[in-house]
Amino acid sequence: MQMNIRENWDRLSPATRHWLTDNPGCVVLPRTMAEIIHQETGITPDSDQHSQVSLSPEDLSFIRAKAEGGPARPK
């Protein structure tokens, strides 16, 4: 299942949102962050053999927009 950060942004804790916006260039989430997001949203994202989750181009764009302080561009 895709992560879809935009649709679940309000379900993420402030600490998780802060980590994401502090690391806007992170293309692959470490397994610790993937597990935290799973716990906060209930979503079990597709992961690789190391339990890392690749972010979609849409998620990356959304996170970068949030990190820059501007509104996220709709797709």
C-alpha positions as CSV (number, residue, x, y, z in Angstrom):
1,M,0.0,0.0,0.0
2,Q,1.2,3.5,-0.8
3,M,2.0,5.7,2.2
4,N,0.2,8.9,0.9
5,I,1.5,11.4,3.3
6,R,-0.8,14.2,2.1
7,E,-4.0,12.3,3.0
8,N,-2.6,11.3,6.4
9,W,-0.8,14.4,7.4
10,D,-3.3,15.4,10.1
11,R,-3.0,11.9,11.6
12,L,0.7,12.2,12.1
13,S,2.1,13.5,15.4
14,P,3.8,16.9,15.5
15,A,7.1,15.1,16.1
16,T,6.7,12.9,13.0
17,R,5.7,15.9,10.9
18,H,8.7,17.8,12.2
19,W,11.0,14.9,11.3
20,L,9.6,14.7,7.7
21,T,9.9,18.5,7.2
22,D,13.5,18.5,8.6
23,N,14.4,15.7,6.2
24,P,12.6,16.8,2.9
25,G,15.2,15.1,0.7
26,C,14.7,11.7,2.3
27,V,13.5,9.4,-0.6
28,V,13.4,6.3,1.5
29,L,12.0,6.3,5.1
30,P,14.1,4.4,7.6
31,R,12.2,1.4,9.1
32,T,11.9,3.3,12.5
33,M,10.0,6.1,10.8
34,A,7.9,3.8,8.7
35,E,6.9,1.9,11.9
36,I,6.0,5.2,13.7
37,I,3.9,6.3,10.7
38,H,2.2,2.8,10.7
39,Q,1.4,3.2,14.4
40,E,0.0,6.7,14.0
41,T,-2.0,6.0,10.9
42,G,-2.7,2.3,10.8
43,I,-1.3,2.1,7.3
44,T,1.0,-0.7,6.5
45,P,3.0,0.7,3.6
46,D,4.9,-1.4,1.0
47,S,8.4,-1.8,2.1
48,D,11.7,-3.4,0.9
49,Q,13.5,-6.3,2.5
50,H,15.0,-3.9,5.1
51,S,11.5,-2.6,6.1
52,Q,12.3,0.7,4.5
53,V,9.6,2.6,2.6
54,S,10.1,4.5,-0.6
55,L,8.2,7.8,-0.8
56,S,6.2,8.5,-4.0
57,P,7.0,11.6,-6.0
58,E,3.7,13.1,-4.8
59,D,4.7,12.5,-1.1
60,L,8.2,14.1,-1.8
61,S,6.6,17.1,-3.4
62,F,4.2,17.5,-0.5
63,I,6.8,17.2,2.2
64,R,9.1,19.6,0.4
65,A,6.3,22.2,0.1
66,K,5.6,21.8,3.8
67,A,9.3,22.2,4.6
68,E,9.5,25.4,2.6
69,G,6.5,26.8,4.5
70,G,4.3,27.1,1.5
71,P,1.1,25.3,0.7
72,A,1.4,21.9,-0.8
73,R,0.8,21.9,-4.5
74,P,-2.3,19.8,-5.4
75,K,-1.8,17.1,-8.0
